[in-house]
Amino acid sequence: MRQLFFFMLLLALPAAILAALLYSAGRYLYSLYEDKKELKQLDAIAAESAARREQRRREDAKRLENGCQHTFDAGIGFPPGVCPKCGLARERPPGDCDHVWRRVESPMPASSCVLCGKTYRTEL
């Protein structure tokens, strides 16, 4: 009886080690598959993001092509980087409004956005 017990133990131990090894290899292969799938998704997201950036860059360049000979940073009462002739900024401002600044009659140099009404005042 003892011999049978030790014989079964001798057979069960390598079988358990082999099963653990196969389980570990299976988990490793599954993690490789998941990583490959995730990298595909990340590549797709990166390509989409690059396309959006390129489209945004083209739109930003196109918005300044309005026939104005831009002179940025030359107007008193306008925010930095804004052309006082047409009122557009060199770079699109953050937020929803693409401000178009116009000079406001006031005792202090100031300008106001035609689209959203935001006011910019220069402190002298």
C-alpha positions, 0 to 999 in steps of 0.5 A: 500500500505504501509503495502504491502511495509513493508511486502515485506521488511520484507520478502526480508530482511531475504531472502537477509541475507539467500542468503548472508549466503549461498553464504559465505558458498559456497565460504568457501566450494570451498576454502576448495576444492581448498586448498585440491587440492593444498595440494595434488599437494604439497605432490606430488611435495614433494615426487618427490623432496625427490625421486630426492634428494635420487637419487642424494645422491646415485649418489654422493656416487657412484661417489666416489667409484672408487677404490681410498683411498681418502685423502681429504684436503691433496694436496697442489694446489688442492681446499679444499675437493679434493682428490689429488690422483683421483682429485674428490671433497668430495661433487659434486660442484655446476654447470654443471661440476663435476671437476676432478682436476689434478696438473699443472706444474707451479711455484705456486701450481695449479691444473686444471680441466680435463673436463672444464679447470678451474684452481685453484691456491693456494696463499702461 
